């Protein structure tokens, strides 16, 4: 079976004004490639500012007017143009946003799930999807401000999946929730994948992502630095030093930090973006130009000296 979503060499930049009327281009995502198959959960992880949410907005076609997109996005084998994305949003392609402000505070939950439909079939579908996520029929007549944080998250999922989408994009769906509640929320996405949907999970929480993901895509400064099976993390089969640093920074693995910070989009260099923080950095990492994204031990890596691979 072919990919449900295929992203190839995607780059997103923004035009900004610098010093009066002088314009500059600010690259935020560069040369990003990955695929999602039906029944698969792909997690995109990285720190704030790495471009994760912009990836979701680029797929959905909801980037701001000053954005510029290069590369290819294909859905079910055909180009996902702006017009096609608009037709599929909320139907075949659903977004579970990170902000609860996506719910209308002046509208009851039921009409928001039904998207304005009032027929009996729509009401039955609304109640069924609420029940699936542990919410009673009374939730339909409540306003968002009457719900707890966990209930609101489940309503957002219910609203997104009411139309039985093929592709679900979950953008930081668990902020503010404790680990137990977040685990339950993510468990719902794994269930949707087991029913045949493709799920793109965007999160900064690697530990939670590994509980449901099949594949993990690691972003750093707008670039994909590694793609790996979820099983590669506990097995020690990681390739890129930044991915290893994320794994070692988890509390269960020693909570070991690394010095330095991720560069801002305006500070992008020609070489490896992780070089200033990398203990294995060599001169060619800084001066050798853009680092290619290549296959390595069953995954992908953007590193001149990957762990367990040949130097590039």
ABEGO torsion letter per residue (X at the ends): XBBABBBBGBBBBBBBBBGEABBBBBBABBGBBBBBBBGBBBBBBEBBGAGAAAAAAAAAGABBAABBBBEBBBBGGBBBBAAAAAAABGBABBBBBABAAABBAABBAAAAAAGGBABAAAAAAAAAAAAAAGBBAAAAABBAAABBAAAAAAAAAAAAAAAGBABBBBBGAABGBBAAAAAAAAAAAAAAAAAGBBBBBBBABAAAAAAABABBBBBBGGBBABBBBAAAAAAGABABAAAAAAAAABAAAGGBBBBEBBBBAAABBABBAAAAABAABBAAAAAAEBBBBBBBGGBBBBBABBBGBBBX
